[in-house]
């Protein structure tokens, strides 16, 4: 224990002898450790945020959506194809209804999207219209009525012109007044408001559910869009243990309905939230590993700085080394002293880096929240362990060689250099 205290005292003395050099050496380690903490916390926080956003629909659902044939459902070709104007018109409401009759399917709804100008008195707004079947309130646990009621299946089949407003649309047109019984116009046609929804917020800052107007699916198709196809069907699974079997059965049924024999010709895709979460997990793991590798470069740079400092320290204290060895100091003692100083320097930088990482992480969390992204950047024990472990490892690796060189100096050689 006495040797430890002596080593700490000597380390402090030697590091204080040139504060500027010591601070510059610490800077690389501080930046490296803080970067590791920030990257891992950011990666974990974003993953949790995205996972929460994805599972907001429930984890016990499958989705059947249109897809460009000949390409993968997760490929950029599929996304850019549909965004670029490729319209898949083969998915019909009758197909969705046939899938809904499968044994392991519970509540469900089919939907389509469009945009139209909605108006009330002198106000108007470009609005996202969500045409859905009546089962949406049962299948989507986030569709909660604030006032009034959801339209019925009979309303849909009879093409009744009724609407349910998201909270943002209701607030925009009616403020604090009740919207029930009022009439709005969409594409010049009059729709009676039968219900309003509780605030739901945005999904990943992209889609604001509060600015949606819900219409009966067939009403939206025939009276607004002039179409007879849907974009997606959402189905709740009764028994999650049969998820894979149900997805396979749904795929076979859709191929049968669309007369598809070659899977490459699929104009639809069957997905589950579980599958999406697995893909997200793989993507975020790879992303975190890449970012961690990149931020570790700053730790390596910091380690090179530590090595340079230790070489200078050995050169400046050559005479001291010679005196110690002339009075019996062993090579291991000299090695231990210089190695301890290197480790002490990196550990100190690691501690400061952890504190800096915590502050920067909390600052990033506040900044994200100010832009409407409530991401919780939690500093996990393993991110602290990686940061601290890296800093200690850097001290050992980059401090060992200069310390070893110092321990091999002979008393005669060291004293002669002085």
Number of C-alpha atoms within 10 A of each C-alpha: 6 7 10 11 10 12 18 16 11 16 20 14 11 15 18 13 11 11 11 11 14 17 15 15 23 24 20 25 35 30 23 30 35 28 26 30 32 27 23 25 25 21 21 21 19 18 19 16 17 16 16 14 15 18 15 13 17 16 15 16 24 24 19 23 20 23 26 23 16 14 17 15 20 11 11 11 16 19 16 12 15 15 10 10 8 13 13 17 13 16 23 16 21 12 18 22 14 13 23 21 10 13 11 19 18 16 17 25 24 26 25 21 18 13 16 16 14 23 20 16 9 6 9 15 15 12 17 19 23 20 25 26 26 21 18 21 18 15 19 19 11 17 19 17 18 14 16 16 16 25 25 14 14 11 19 21 13 11 18 19 20 23 26 28 27 26 22 22 21 24 17 14 19 14 12 9 9 15 22 19 13 12 19 20 16 24 13 12 13 16 19 17 26 19 23 29 26 16 18 16 15 15 15 15 11 7 12 16 22 20 24 22 25 27 30 28 27 27 22 26 22 12 15 18 17 11 13 15 19 26 20 22 26 24 25 23 22 15 13 15 9 12 18 12 12 20 19 13 15 22 20 15 17 23 18 11 16 16 11 15 11 9 12 12 16 22 22 22 19 18 17 20 18 17 12 13 17 12 13 16 14 10 13 16 15 12 14 18 15 12 16 19 12 15 20 21 13 20 27 19 16 28 27 19 21 30 23 16 20 23 19 13 19 19 16 12 16 20 19 15 24 23 16 14 21 15 9 9 15 14 18 12 14 21 20 17 21 27 23 22 25 28 24 21 24 34 23 18 27 29 19 19 28 26 16 19 27 20 14 16 24 18 13 17 20 16 14 15 13 10 9 11 17 16 20 20 25 20 20 12 9 12 20 22 12 16 28 23 16 22 30 21 17 25 26 20 17 23 28 21 17 23 27 17 15 25 23 16 17 15 20 13 14 21 17 11 10 12
